Structures are given as C-alpha cells and as structure tokens.
Amino acid sequence: MKSSDQADSGGDWRVQLQDMRTISAMRAGSPHPDEVERLSDRALRAAALNPDHSDEARAAAAEALRARRLSAEPWRLRVPSFLSAKDLERGDALFFGWPRQLRAGLGMLAVVAFAGAVVAGLGPVMLNAILLGIGFAALVLWIGALVLRLKPARVCVVRAELELARAPLRGAIASELRPYGHVVSLAGRVEGMVVKSAADYRARALEIGNRIGLNLTNMGTRRETLALSATDQWRPLVLNLVLDSSDAIVVDLSDGGSWALAAIQAEGAALRCVFVALWGRLEEAEAALRAAGLSQRVFPYAPDGEMQRRSLFRAAMLEAMRATHAASA
C-alpha cells in the first residue's frame, strides 16, 4: 500500500507530507517555467495534484513530469498504523482484553476512593488521607494507561448524510468503535473540521499520526477522535488519506448507499470495509451493496447506537484489519 512517493522518500511519510505545499506562484495562471523546474520529483507530483494550484499550473507540473520521464500517477500518502499483523493474532483480546479492563478498573477505583474520602471526611483523618492517596494514585495510573496506550487501531467511519442517523451513529461510535482506539470520521458535506487547503491537509495528516495526542483527545470526548470533512476540491485527497491510513473502514449505508462507495471500490478497499446501517434502513442498505456488486453483510445499529449481531460485527472488524495488514506487509 506504499506509494512510489513514499518509497522515494525512504518510507518516511512526514518527509513526503512536506511536499504537499501550495506554491504562491502556482495559485493563479501559468507559473514561470523556473518555478516548476526547480521542484523535486516528489514535490512536482504533489504540485500537479494540489487543488490550491491553478489548472494551468497543475498542467505545467504534469508536463514537467513527463519531460523527466516520470509517471504522473496520483500522489498518495499513508500514515503508518500503530498495529501490525502480529498484534492482530491476539484477536479481540487486543481491544477488549485485560488492558481495557485494567483501565476501567483504575477509573472505578479512583471514583470509589474519592467518594469514600468525602464520606470519611466526617470521620478519622487518617482514613480520609489513605482514601485520598489511593484515589490520586489510581487517577494517575488511569491517565497514564489511557495516554500511553501503545496499540490503538485507527478506524475510519464514512458518515451517512441522513440526518436521522447522526445521533444513533454517534452512539455507535461511542459504545462500539471507541474501544478499538482512534476513530476518524469523514463526512461527504462540509462540516466539523474542514480541510480546505494544503496546510489543513498537512495538519490533519500529522494529527492522525500523533498517537499520544489522539489518546489525550479520546480522554475528553465520547464522540469520534477526529471529525473531518473537506471542500469539494480537497475531498478526494482527504478520502484517500483516511482510507489508506486506516486499519479498518466502517461505511454507513443508512442513505441507501454511500457518497464514498464508488471511490472505495475503485481503490480496491472493499475487503477492508465493514458496512453498517441504522435499524430500519437495513433493506435499502443491503440492496445498495448488492447493486454495487458486493456480497458483504450489513450490520444494523439501533437508535441508541447499540450494534446488533455484535459478535459477528467484531469478527468482521478483525477481518477488515487483517485484510489491511496483509496488503501493507
């Protein structure tokens, strides 16, 4: 799944990311030939696809690539996963096993100890001090376990545009997807954190790759870790970024299809997807998937966000992740 640009940059995605920059001389009209010729091969590929550049500038960059006998293939970026195929051998225990139980236990111990300290405040001072000490120790360990989590998965959620599904999907993200790790949602319309420039694109890609930063974000929200959208010009590049960088892709078909389904099929990413739909919209979703020539199951989620057929859904999530890591090996 590594693009030629990423290979050319020694596999360092951050080095490649810096090439997606908007060059002021290429914003409007035809740039001076010197502005194009001085670009590196990777930067030239990025310039040819940068939506901030004028049509004439992108055409000039593409022509310069051909003159160098280089392929004008799409510029792609993959932010590496925090997981490996070896990690996935643990199955659901990787996400729902003892580390998660430990985090939950530490959080509960902190709450109980602080509550006990409040009650004991009317009693012996020594008991109050002991309970406060236990509470603070548990709180510090709980924060540390959350912030330093080493193996979070990155799950892309392709949102439906159906207004009726917004709150239920948010519930499904909180209860069903957050245990996997970082959830990055992408909307087909402009909302939330909007990518509308090369600077936005770079910033969001760096955020996606910031494990500790996203772990911290997860502590302060019950919703998705990052809620993204993009302008019409930037949406294809952002969609490719999120698809390529995710361990699993959850596609909401509550609209009776998905705005991203054609792109997912074109990229050969269908095996890395798990399809879901709001309860009551299942038949339309299944019909849309069959019409697209895909035979996978669609998993319904209830209005409160609870995933139906949960054990099968979790098995499908693992299969999607295994498909991703076999492809990137």
The 8 nearest C-alpha neighbors of each residue, nearest first, counted from 0:
[[1, 327, 326, 2, 243, 77, 328, 323],
 [0, 2, 5, 3, 6, 77, 327, 76],
 [3, 1, 5, 4, 75, 6, 0, 76],
 [2, 4, 6, 5, 7, 1, 75, 74],
 [5, 3, 7, 2, 6, 41, 8, 15],
 [4, 6, 10, 8, 2, 7, 3, 12],
 [5, 7, 3, 10, 9, 4, 8, 2],
 [8, 6, 4, 5, 9, 3, 10, 41],
 [9, 7, 5, 6, 10, 11, 15, 4],
 [10, 8, 6, 7, 11, 5, 12, 14],
 [9, 11, 5, 6, 8, 12, 7, 1],
 [12, 10, 9, 13, 14, 8, 5, 15],
 [11, 13, 15, 14, 16, 10, 5, 78],
 [14, 12, 16, 15, 11, 17, 205, 78],
 [15, 13, 12, 16, 11, 17, 8, 18],
 [14, 16, 12, 13, 17, 18, 8, 5],
 [17, 15, 13, 18, 14, 19, 12, 201],
 [16, 18, 15, 19, 14, 13, 20, 201],
 [19, 17, 42, 16, 15, 20, 45, 41],
 [20, 18, 45, 17, 16, 197, 42, 21],
 [21, 19, 18, 197, 22, 17, 198, 46],
 [20, 22, 197, 23, 51, 52, 19, 49],
 [23, 21, 25, 24, 20, 26, 52, 46],
 [22, 24, 25, 26, 21, 27, 52, 51],
 [23, 25, 22, 30, 26, 27, 34, 31],
 [26, 24, 52, 56, 23, 30, 22, 27],
 [27, 25, 52, 53, 23, 24, 51, 22],
 [28, 26, 53, 25, 29, 52, 24, 56],
 [27, 29, 55, 53, 30, 56, 26, 25],
 [28, 30, 55, 56, 31, 27, 25, 59],
 [31, 29, 25, 24, 56, 32, 34, 28],
 [30, 32, 33, 34, 29, 35, 24, 25],
 [33, 31, 35, 34, 36, 30, 59, 29],
 [32, 34, 36, 35, 31, 37, 30, 38],
 [35, 33, 32, 31, 36, 37, 30, 24],
 [36, 34, 32, 33, 37, 38, 60, 31],
 [35, 37, 33, 38, 34, 32, 63, 39],
 [36, 38, 35, 34, 33, 39, 32, 43],
 [39, 37, 36, 43, 35, 42, 40, 34],
 [40, 38, 42, 41, 43, 37, 36, 44],
 [39, 41, 43, 42, 44, 38, 64, 69],
 [42, 40, 44, 43, 39, 4, 45, 18],
 [41, 43, 18, 45, 39, 44, 40, 38],
 [42, 44, 46, 40, 41, 45, 38, 60],
 [45, 43, 41, 47, 42, 46, 74, 40],
 [44, 46, 42, 19, 43, 48, 47, 74],
 [47, 45, 43, 49, 48, 44, 42, 57],
 [46, 48, 57, 60, 44, 45, 61, 49],
 [49, 47, 45, 46, 50, 57, 44, 74],
 [48, 50, 46, 51, 52, 45, 47, 19],
 [51, 49, 52, 232, 48, 233, 53, 196],
 [52, 50, 49, 26, 21, 196, 53, 197],
 [53, 51, 26, 25, 50, 49, 56, 57],
 [52, 54, 56, 27, 26, 55, 28, 57],
 [55, 53, 57, 56, 58, 52, 28, 27],
 [54, 56, 58, 29, 53, 57, 28, 59],
 [57, 55, 59, 53, 25, 29, 58, 54],
 [58, 56, 47, 60, 54, 59, 55, 61],
 [59, 57, 61, 55, 56, 60, 54, 62],
 [58, 60, 56, 62, 57, 61, 55, 63],
 [59, 61, 47, 63, 57, 62, 58, 43],
 [62, 60, 58, 64, 63, 59, 47, 57],
 [61, 63, 59, 65, 64, 60, 58, 66],
 [62, 64, 66, 60, 61, 65, 59, 67],
 [65, 63, 61, 67, 69, 62, 66, 60],
 [64, 66, 68, 62, 67, 63, 69, 61],
 [67, 65, 63, 68, 64, 62, 69, 61],
 [66, 68, 64, 65, 69, 63, 40, 62],
 [69, 67, 65, 66, 64, 70, 63, 71],
 [70, 68, 64, 67, 65, 71, 66, 40],
 [69, 71, 72, 68, 64, 65, 44, 67],
 [70, 72, 61, 69, 64, 73, 44, 65],
 [73, 71, 70, 74, 44, 69, 3, 75],
 [74, 72, 75, 71, 48, 44, 45, 2],
 [73, 75, 45, 44, 72, 48, 76, 4],
 [76, 74, 2, 73, 77, 240, 239, 4],
 [77, 75, 240, 78, 12, 5, 74, 2],
 [76, 78, 244, 243, 79, 240, 12, 75],
 [77, 79, 244, 208, 12, 80, 76, 204],
 [80, 78, 77, 244, 81, 208, 12, 245],
 [79, 81, 82, 78, 244, 246, 153, 245],
 [80, 82, 150, 151, 152, 79, 83, 149],
 [83, 81, 80, 150, 86, 152, 84, 151],
 [82, 84, 86, 85, 324, 87, 81, 80],
 [83, 85, 87, 86, 324, 321, 88, 82],
 [86, 84, 83, 87, 88, 89, 82, 324],
 [87, 85, 83, 88, 84, 89, 82, 93],
 [86, 88, 89, 84, 90, 85, 83, 321],
 [87, 89, 90, 86, 85, 84, 93, 91],
 [90, 88, 87, 93, 92, 86, 91, 85],
 [91, 89, 88, 87, 92, 93, 317, 94],
 [90, 92, 93, 94, 95, 89, 96, 313],
 [93, 91, 96, 95, 94, 90, 89, 97],
 [94, 92, 91, 89, 90, 96, 95, 87],
 [95, 93, 92, 179, 91, 96, 178, 99],
 [94, 96, 92, 91, 99, 93, 97, 178],
 [97, 95, 92, 98, 99, 94, 93, 100],
 [96, 98, 100, 99, 101, 95, 92, 93],
 [99, 97, 101, 100, 96, 102, 95, 94],
 [98, 100, 102, 101, 97, 95, 96, 103],
 [101, 99, 97, 103, 98, 102, 104, 96],
 [100, 102, 104, 98, 99, 103, 97, 105],
 [103, 101, 99, 105, 104, 100, 141, 98],
 [102, 104, 100, 106, 101, 105, 99, 107],
 [105, 103, 101, 107, 106, 102, 100, 108],
 [106, 104, 108, 102, 141, 137, 107, 103],
 [105, 107, 103, 109, 104, 108, 141, 102],
 [106, 108, 104, 110, 109, 105, 111, 103],
 [109, 107, 105, 111, 106, 110, 112, 104],
 [110, 108, 134, 137, 112, 106, 107, 138],
 [111, 109, 107, 113, 108, 112, 114, 106],
 [110, 112, 114, 108, 109, 113, 115, 107],
 [111, 113, 134, 115, 109, 130, 114, 110],
 [114, 112, 116, 115, 110, 134, 111, 131],
 [115, 113, 111, 117, 116, 112, 110, 118],
 [114, 116, 112, 118, 113, 117, 119, 111],
 [115, 117, 119, 113, 127, 130, 114, 118],
 [118, 116, 120, 114, 115, 119, 113, 127],
 [117, 119, 115, 120, 116, 121, 114, 122],
 [120, 118, 116, 122, 121, 127, 117, 115],
 [119, 121, 117, 118, 122, 127, 116, 124],
 [120, 122, 119, 118, 123, 117, 124, 127],
 [121, 123, 119, 120, 124, 127, 126, 118],
 [124, 122, 125, 126, 127, 119, 121, 120],
 [123, 125, 127, 126, 128, 122, 120, 119],
 [124, 126, 128, 127, 123, 129, 130, 122],
 [127, 125, 129, 128, 123, 124, 130, 119],
 [126, 128, 116, 124, 130, 119, 125, 129],
 [127, 129, 131, 125, 126, 130, 132, 124],
 [130, 128, 132, 126, 131, 127, 133, 125],
 [129, 131, 133, 112, 127, 116, 132, 128],
 [132, 130, 134, 128, 129, 133, 116, 113],
 [133, 131, 129, 135, 134, 130, 136, 128],
 [132, 134, 130, 136, 131, 135, 137, 129],
 [133, 135, 109, 112, 131, 137, 132, 113],
 [134, 136, 138, 132, 137, 133, 131, 139],
 [137, 135, 133, 139, 138, 134, 132, 140],
 [136, 138, 109, 140, 134, 105, 135, 139],
 [139, 137, 135, 141, 136, 109, 140, 134],
 [138, 140, 142, 136, 141, 137, 143, 135],
 [139, 141, 143, 137, 138, 142, 144, 136],
 [142, 140, 138, 144, 105, 143, 139, 102],
 [143, 141, 145, 139, 144, 140, 146, 138],
 [142, 144, 140, 146, 141, 145, 147, 139],
 [145, 143, 141, 142, 147, 146, 148, 140],
 [146, 144, 142, 148, 143, 147, 141, 214],
 [145, 147, 214, 143, 215, 148, 144, 211],
 [148, 146, 144, 145, 143, 149, 211, 214],
 [147, 149, 145, 146, 144, 150, 151, 214],
 [150, 148, 147, 151, 81, 210, 211, 82],
 [149, 151, 81, 82, 148, 152, 180, 93],
 [152, 150, 180, 179, 149, 181, 81, 153],
 [151, 153, 180, 179, 181, 246, 154, 150],
 [152, 154, 181, 245, 246, 182, 180, 151],
 [155, 153, 182, 247, 245, 248, 246, 183],
 [154, 156, 248, 183, 184, 245, 182, 249],
 [157, 155, 184, 249, 158, 250, 248, 183],
 [158, 156, 250, 185, 184, 251, 249, 186],
 [157, 159, 186, 251, 156, 185, 160, 184],
 [160, 158, 251, 161, 254, 253, 252, 257],
 [159, 161, 162, 158, 254, 187, 186, 188],
 [162, 160, 163, 159, 164, 254, 253, 165],
 [163, 161, 164, 165, 160, 159, 166, 254],
 [164, 162, 161, 165, 166, 167, 277, 160],
 [163, 165, 167, 162, 161, 166, 168, 277],
 [166, 164, 168, 162, 167, 163, 169, 161],
 [165, 167, 169, 168, 164, 170, 163, 302],
 [168, 166, 304, 302, 170, 169, 164, 303],
 [169, 167, 171, 170, 165, 166, 164, 304],
 [168, 170, 166, 172, 167, 171, 222, 165],
 [171, 169, 304, 167, 173, 168, 172, 303],
 [172, 170, 304, 168, 175, 174, 169, 173],
 [171, 173, 176, 169, 170, 175, 174, 177],
 [174, 172, 170, 221, 171, 177, 222, 175],
 [173, 175, 171, 172, 170, 176, 177, 305],
 [174, 176, 171, 172, 173, 177, 178, 306],
 [177, 175, 172, 178, 179, 174, 173, 171],
 [176, 178, 179, 180, 173, 172, 175, 174],
 [179, 177, 180, 176, 94, 175, 95, 174],
 [180, 178, 177, 94, 152, 176, 151, 181],
 [179, 181, 151, 152, 177, 178, 153, 182],
 [182, 180, 153, 224, 152, 154, 151, 183],
 [181, 183, 154, 223, 224, 155, 153, 184],
 [184, 182, 225, 155, 224, 226, 156, 154],
 [185, 183, 156, 226, 155, 157, 227, 225],
 [184, 186, 227, 157, 228, 158, 156, 226],
 [187, 185, 228, 158, 188, 157, 227, 184],
 [186, 188, 258, 228, 185, 189, 160, 158],
 [189, 187, 186, 190, 228, 229, 160, 230],
 [188, 190, 228, 229, 230, 193, 187, 191],
 [191, 189, 228, 188, 193, 192, 186, 227],
 [190, 192, 226, 227, 193, 228, 189, 186],
 [191, 193, 227, 228, 226, 190, 194, 229],
 [194, 192, 228, 229, 191, 227, 195, 190],
 [195, 193, 229, 199, 200, 196, 228, 230],
 [194, 196, 230, 229, 193, 233, 199, 197],
 [197, 195, 199, 198, 194, 200, 51, 233],
 [196, 198, 200, 199, 20, 21, 19, 201],
 [197, 199, 201, 196, 200, 202, 20, 21],
 [200, 198, 202, 194, 196, 197, 201, 203],
 [199, 201, 197, 203, 198, 202, 194, 204],
 [202, 200, 204, 198, 199, 203, 205, 197],
 [203, 201, 199, 205, 200, 204, 198, 206],
 [202, 204, 206, 200, 205, 201, 199, 207],
 [203, 205, 207, 201, 206, 202, 200, 208],
 [206, 204, 208, 202, 203, 207, 201, 209],
 [207, 205, 203, 209, 208, 204, 202, 213],
 [206, 208, 204, 205, 209, 203, 78, 213],
 [207, 209, 205, 206, 210, 78, 204, 79],
 [210, 208, 206, 212, 207, 211, 213, 205],
 [211, 209, 213, 212, 208, 214, 207, 81],
 [212, 210, 214, 213, 209, 146, 215, 147],
 [211, 213, 215, 209, 214, 210, 216, 206],
 [212, 214, 216, 215, 210, 211, 209, 217],
 [215, 213, 211, 146, 217, 216, 212, 210],
 [214, 216, 212, 218, 213, 217, 146, 211],
 [217, 215, 213, 218, 214, 219, 224, 212],
 [218, 216, 214, 215, 219, 220, 224, 213],
 [217, 219, 215, 216, 220, 214, 145, 221],
 [220, 218, 217, 216, 215, 221, 222, 214],
 [221, 219, 222, 217, 218, 216, 224, 223],
 [220, 222, 173, 223, 219, 217, 177, 218],
 [223, 221, 220, 173, 169, 172, 224, 170],
 [222, 224, 182, 225, 183, 226, 172, 184],
 [223, 225, 182, 181, 217, 183, 216, 222],
 [226, 224, 183, 223, 227, 184, 182, 192],
 [227, 225, 184, 191, 183, 192, 185, 223],
 [228, 226, 185, 192, 184, 191, 193, 225],
 [227, 229, 193, 186, 185, 189, 190, 192],
 [230, 228, 194, 193, 234, 233, 189, 195],
 [229, 231, 233, 232, 195, 234, 189, 194],
 [230, 232, 234, 233, 229, 235, 188, 189],
 [231, 233, 230, 234, 50, 235, 229, 195],
 [232, 234, 230, 236, 231, 229, 235, 237],
 [233, 235, 229, 237, 231, 236, 230, 232],
 [236, 234, 238, 237, 233, 239, 232, 231],
 [237, 235, 239, 238, 234, 233, 240, 75],
 [238, 236, 240, 234, 239, 235, 233, 241],
 [237, 239, 235, 241, 240, 236, 234, 242],
 [240, 238, 242, 236, 237, 241, 243, 235],
 [241, 239, 237, 243, 238, 242, 76, 244],
 [240, 242, 244, 238, 239, 243, 245, 237],
 [243, 241, 239, 244, 245, 240, 238, 155],
 [242, 244, 77, 240, 241, 245, 239, 76],
 [243, 245, 77, 78, 241, 242, 240, 79],
 [246, 244, 153, 247, 154, 242, 243, 155],
 [245, 247, 320, 153, 154, 323, 152, 80],
 [248, 246, 154, 320, 245, 319, 271, 272],
 [249, 247, 272, 155, 154, 156, 271, 273],
 [248, 250, 156, 273, 272, 274, 155, 157],
 [251, 249, 157, 274, 156, 275, 252, 273],
 [250, 252, 275, 276, 159, 158, 253, 274],
 [253, 251, 256, 276, 284, 254, 255, 257],
 [252, 254, 276, 255, 277, 251, 280, 159],
 [255, 253, 256, 252, 161, 159, 257, 160],
 [256, 254, 284, 283, 253, 252, 287, 257],
 [255, 257, 252, 254, 287, 284, 253, 258],
 [256, 258, 260, 259, 252, 254, 159, 251],
 [257, 259, 260, 187, 256, 261, 159, 160],
 [260, 258, 257, 262, 261, 263, 157, 187],
 [259, 261, 263, 257, 262, 258, 264, 256],
 [260, 262, 264, 263, 259, 265, 258, 257],
 [263, 261, 265, 264, 259, 260, 266, 235],
 [264, 262, 260, 266, 268, 261, 265, 269],
 [265, 263, 267, 261, 266, 262, 269, 268],
 [264, 266, 262, 267, 263, 261, 268, 260],
 [267, 265, 263, 264, 268, 262, 269, 239],
 [268, 266, 264, 265, 269, 263, 270, 262],
 [267, 269, 263, 271, 266, 270, 264, 272],
 [268, 270, 272, 271, 267, 264, 263, 293],
 [271, 269, 272, 268, 319, 322, 267, 273],
 [270, 272, 319, 269, 268, 247, 322, 323],
 [273, 271, 248, 269, 270, 249, 319, 247],
 [272, 274, 249, 248, 250, 316, 315, 275],
 [273, 275, 250, 297, 249, 251, 298, 272],
 [276, 274, 298, 251, 297, 299, 252, 250],
 [275, 277, 253, 299, 252, 251, 281, 280],
 [278, 276, 300, 299, 280, 253, 279, 301],
 [277, 279, 299, 301, 300, 280, 281, 276],
 [278, 280, 281, 277, 282, 299, 276, 301],
 [281, 279, 277, 278, 253, 283, 282, 276],
 [280, 282, 284, 283, 279, 276, 278, 285],
 [283, 281, 285, 284, 280, 286, 279, 255],
 [282, 284, 255, 286, 285, 281, 280, 287],
 [285, 283, 255, 281, 287, 252, 282, 286],
 [286, 284, 288, 282, 287, 283, 281, 289],
 [285, 287, 283, 289, 284, 288, 290, 282],
 [288, 286, 290, 284, 256, 285, 289, 255],
 [287, 289, 291, 285, 290, 286, 293, 284],
 [290, 288, 292, 286, 291, 293, 287, 285],
 [289, 291, 287, 292, 288, 286, 293, 285],
 [290, 292, 288, 289, 293, 287, 261, 260],
 [291, 293, 289, 290, 288, 294, 287, 295],
 [294, 292, 289, 288, 291, 295, 290, 269],
 [293, 295, 289, 292, 296, 288, 285, 291],
 [296, 294, 293, 297, 274, 288, 273, 289],
 [295, 297, 298, 294, 274, 285, 273, 275],
 [296, 298, 274, 275, 285, 299, 295, 276],
 [297, 299, 275, 274, 276, 296, 307, 300],
 [300, 298, 276, 278, 277, 275, 307, 306],
 [301, 299, 306, 277, 278, 305, 304, 307],
 [300, 302, 304, 305, 278, 303, 277, 306],
 [303, 301, 167, 304, 300, 278, 277, 305],
 [304, 302, 301, 167, 305, 170, 171, 300],
 [305, 303, 171, 170, 167, 301, 302, 300],
 [306, 304, 301, 300, 303, 171, 307, 174],
 [307, 305, 300, 309, 304, 299, 301, 308],
 [306, 308, 309, 300, 299, 305, 298, 301],
 [309, 307, 311, 310, 312, 306, 298, 299],
 [308, 310, 312, 307, 311, 306, 313, 305],
 [309, 311, 313, 312, 308, 314, 307, 315],
 [310, 312, 314, 309, 313, 308, 315, 298],
 [313, 311, 309, 315, 314, 310, 308, 316],
 [314, 312, 316, 310, 315, 311, 309, 317],
 [313, 315, 311, 317, 312, 316, 310, 318],
 [316, 314, 318, 312, 313, 317, 319, 311],
 [317, 315, 313, 319, 314, 318, 312, 320],
 [318, 316, 320, 314, 319, 315, 321, 313],
 [317, 319, 315, 321, 320, 316, 322, 314],
 [318, 320, 271, 322, 316, 317, 247, 321],
 [321, 319, 323, 246, 317, 247, 322, 318],
 [320, 322, 318, 324, 323, 319, 325, 317],
 [321, 323, 319, 325, 320, 324, 271, 318],
 [324, 322, 320, 326, 321, 325, 271, 246],
 [323, 325, 327, 321, 326, 84, 322, 328],
 [324, 326, 322, 328, 327, 323, 321, 84],
 [325, 327, 324, 323, 328, 322, 0, 321],
 [328, 326, 324, 0, 325, 323, 1, 322],
 [327, 325, 326, 324, 84, 0, 323, 83]]
